[in-house]
Amino acid sequence: MTDVPDEPPVSPVSPASPVKVLLAEDQGMMRGALALLLGLEADMEVVAQVAAGDQIVGAALETRPDVALLDIELPGRSGLDAAAELRERLPSCKVLIVTTFGRPGYLRRAMEAGASGFLVKDGPVEELAAAIRRVLAGERVIDPALAAAALSAGPNPLTPRERDVLTAAVDGATVADIAGRVHLSQATVRNYLSAAIGKTGTRNRMEAVRAARRNGWL
């Protein structure tokens, strides 16, 4: 009788690797809560937490997350600027903007920067986890109300230079101060300020700054 060799043991199937998530949020309590709640999802792991925009790209290159959850208004650097750099340096990382400020202009800028989604922070964490899975599946996830507002608001009317000049004017700086910050002549700064005031339908530079920020153009 010929012995039948034993079948080799079946190797256990290793579970899929968890989704690696980077969090960029300047409010410590909010950042900790998000990390805790996402960590409770069986298929997710928070691999990096940063409090400033200029820390995002370095942390992402070190930890190689699958998804980066970015706030917009961060110390050091805007989350939108970091999103654009992530698209160039780590294209495998999906970007999901999660912000308090649901402004139409921010949504347009986020899409231009290569973000895969845009959500406001007033939703439950279950929706955030679902959004992470959806962007990884190749979908684009956008808050419906914000998408409708962005369509009705139209594109950003300000040129990049007009945005630079208004950004330099946010603290009530003088024309001379603005000129020094953006490396332009005072006459050129006045021209850009005048154009921005006209495009925003306001009466002065500070009203123009407020209108531009309210619409997410800065």
C-alpha positions as CSV (number, residue, x, y, z in Angstrom):
1,M,0.0,0.0,0.0
2,T,1.5,3.3,-1.1
3,D,1.6,5.9,1.6
4,V,-0.2,9.1,0.7
5,P,1.9,12.1,1.7
6,D,0.4,14.4,4.2
7,E,-1.0,17.6,2.6
8,P,1.1,20.6,3.5
9,P,-0.5,22.8,6.2
10,V,-2.7,25.6,4.9
11,S,-1.1,28.9,5.7
12,P,-3.5,31.3,7.4
13,V,-4.7,34.1,5.2
14,S,-3.2,37.3,6.4
15,P,-5.7,40.1,6.9
16,A,-5.5,43.1,4.6
17,S,-3.3,45.9,5.8
18,P,-5.1,48.7,7.6
19,V,-5.6,52.0,5.8
20,K,-2.9,54.3,7.0
21,V,-4.2,57.8,7.8
22,L,-2.3,61.1,8.5
23,L,-4.2,63.8,10.5
24,A,-3.4,67.5,10.2
25,E,-5.4,69.5,12.7
26,D,-4.1,72.4,14.8
27,Q,-6.6,72.0,17.6
28,G,-5.2,69.4,19.9
29,M,-8.5,68.2,21.4
30,M,-10.1,67.8,17.9
31,R,-7.0,66.0,16.6
32,G,-6.9,63.6,19.5
33,A,-10.6,62.8,19.3
34,L,-10.3,62.1,15.6
35,A,-7.3,59.9,16.1
36,L,-9.1,58.0,18.8
37,L,-12.3,57.5,16.9
38,L,-10.6,56.5,13.6
39,G,-8.4,54.1,15.6
40,L,-11.5,52.3,16.6
41,E,-12.3,51.4,13.0
42,A,-11.0,47.9,12.4
43,D,-9.5,48.7,9.0
44,M,-7.8,52.0,9.9
45,E,-4.6,53.1,11.6
46,V,-3.6,56.7,12.3
47,V,0.1,56.7,11.5
48,A,0.9,60.4,11.9
49,Q,-0.6,63.5,13.6
50,V,0.6,67.0,12.9
51,A,-0.5,70.4,14.2
52,A,1.0,72.7,11.5
53,G,0.8,72.8,7.7
54,D,4.5,72.9,7.2
55,Q,4.8,69.5,8.9
56,I,2.4,67.7,6.6
57,V,4.7,66.8,3.7
58,G,7.6,65.7,5.8
59,A,5.4,63.5,8.0
60,A,3.7,62.0,4.9
61,L,7.0,61.1,3.2
62,E,8.1,59.4,6.4
63,T,5.0,57.4,7.2
64,R,3.6,57.0,3.6
65,P,-0.1,57.2,4.5
66,D,-2.9,56.0,2.2
67,V,-5.0,59.1,3.0
68,A,-4.2,62.5,4.5
69,L,-7.0,64.3,6.3
70,L,-6.1,68.0,6.1
71,D,-7.6,71.1,7.7
72,I,-7.2,74.3,5.7
73,E,-6.3,77.1,8.0
74,L,-3.2,75.7,9.8
75,P,-0.1,77.4,11.3
76,G,2.9,77.6,9.0
77,R,1.2,76.6,5.8
78,S,-2.3,76.2,4.3
79,G,-3.6,72.6,4.0
80,L,-4.4,73.5,0.4
81,D,-0.8,74.3,-0.4
82,A,0.3,71.1,1.3
83,A,-2.2,69.1,-0.7
84,A,-0.8,70.4,-4.0
85,E,2.8,69.4,-2.9
86,L,1.5,65.9,-1.8
87,R,0.1,65.4,-5.2
88,E,3.5,66.0,-6.7
89,R,5.7,64.2,-4.2
90,L,3.4,61.4,-2.9
91,P,0.8,60.8,-5.6
92,S,-0.3,57.5,-4.0
93,C,-1.7,59.4,-1.0
94,K,-5.3,60.5,-1.3
95,V,-6.1,63.9,0.2
96,L,-9.4,64.6,2.0
97,I,-10.0,68.1,3.2
98,V,-11.9,68.2,6.5
99,T,-12.5,71.8,7.7
100,T,-14.8,74.0,9.7
101,F,-14.9,76.5,6.9
102,G,-17.2,75.3,4.2
103,R,-16.5,78.1,1.7
104,P,-17.1,77.7,-2.0
105,G,-13.7,79.1,-3.0
106,Y,-12.0,76.7,-0.7
107,L,-13.7,73.8,-2.4
108,R,-12.6,75.0,-5.9
109,R,-9.0,75.4,-4.7
110,A,-9.0,72.0,-3.0
111,M,-10.0,70.4,-6.3
112,E,-7.4,72.3,-8.2
113,A,-4.8,71.1,-5.6
114,G,-5.8,67.5,-6.3
115,A,-7.9,66.7,-3.3
116,S,-10.2,63.7,-3.6
117,G,-12.8,65.0,-1.1
118,F,-14.0,67.9,0.9
119,L,-16.0,67.6,4.1
120,V,-17.0,70.0,6.9
121,K,-16.4,69.0,10.5
122,D,-20.1,68.9,11.6
123,G,-20.7,65.3,10.4
124,P,-20.4,62.1,12.5
125,V,-17.1,60.2,12.4
126,E,-18.8,57.2,10.7
127,E,-19.3,59.4,7.7
128,L,-15.7,60.4,7.8
129,A,-14.6,56.8,7.9
130,A,-16.9,56.0,5.0
131,A,-15.5,58.9,3.0
132,I,-11.9,57.6,3.6
133,R,-12.9,54.2,2.2
134,R,-14.7,55.9,-0.8
135,V,-11.7,58.0,-1.8
136,L,-9.5,55.0,-1.6
137,A,-11.9,53.2,-4.0
138,G,-11.4,56.1,-6.5
139,E,-14.5,58.1,-5.7
140,R,-14.6,61.8,-5.2
141,V,-16.5,62.8,-2.0
142,I,-17.8,66.3,-1.6
143,D,-20.3,67.8,0.9
144,P,-23.5,68.2,-1.3
145,A,-24.5,71.6,0.1
146,L,-21.1,73.0,-0.4
147,A,-20.9,71.6,-4.0
148,A,-24.1,73.4,-4.8
149,A,-22.9,76.7,-3.2
150,A,-19.6,76.5,-5.2
151,L,-21.5,76.1,-8.4
152,S,-23.6,79.2,-7.7
153,A,-20.7,81.3,-6.4
154,G,-18.7,80.9,-9.7
155,P,-14.9,80.9,-10.0
156,N,-12.4,83.0,-8.0
157,P,-12.2,86.4,-9.8
158,L,-8.9,87.3,-8.2
159,T,-5.6,86.8,-10.0
160,P,-2.7,85.1,-8.1
161,R,-1.0,88.5,-7.6
162,E,-4.2,90.1,-6.3
163,R,-4.6,87.3,-3.8
164,D,-1.0,87.8,-2.7
165,V,-1.5,91.5,-2.1
166,L,-4.8,90.9,-0.2
167,T,-3.2,88.2,1.9
168,A,-0.4,90.6,2.8
169,A,-3.0,93.1,3.8
170,V,-5.0,90.9,6.3
171,D,-3.5,92.6,9.4
172,G,-4.2,96.1,8.2
173,A,-0.7,96.6,6.8
174,T,0.1,99.9,5.0
175,V,0.8,100.0,1.3
176,A,4.5,100.3,2.0
177,D,4.4,97.2,4.3
178,I,2.5,95.2,1.6
179,A,5.0,96.3,-1.1
180,G,7.8,95.0,1.1
181,R,6.1,91.7,1.7
182,V,5.3,90.9,-1.9
183,H,8.4,92.6,-3.4
184,L,6.4,95.0,-5.6
185,S,6.4,98.8,-6.0
186,Q,3.9,100.7,-4.0
187,A,2.2,101.9,-7.2
188,T,1.8,98.3,-8.4
189,V,0.4,97.3,-5.0
190,R,-2.2,100.2,-5.2
191,N,-3.2,99.0,-8.6
192,Y,-3.7,95.4,-7.4
193,L,-5.6,96.5,-4.4
194,S,-7.9,98.7,-6.5
195,A,-8.6,95.8,-8.9
196,A,-9.3,93.5,-5.9
197,I,-11.7,96.0,-4.4
198,G,-13.5,96.3,-7.7
199,K,-13.8,92.6,-8.2
200,T,-15.1,92.0,-4.7
201,G,-17.6,94.8,-4.9
202,T,-16.3,96.4,-1.7
203,R,-15.3,99.9,-0.6
204,N,-11.8,99.5,0.7
205,R,-9.0,97.0,1.1
206,M,-10.1,95.6,4.5
207,E,-13.6,95.0,3.2
208,A,-12.0,93.3,0.2
209,V,-10.0,91.1,2.5
210,R,-13.1,90.1,4.5
211,A,-15.1,89.3,1.3
212,A,-12.3,87.3,-0.2
213,R,-11.8,85.3,3.0
214,R,-15.6,84.7,3.4
215,N,-15.7,83.2,-0.1
216,G,-12.5,81.2,0.4
217,W,-10.6,83.1,-2.3
218,L,-7.5,83.6,-0.1
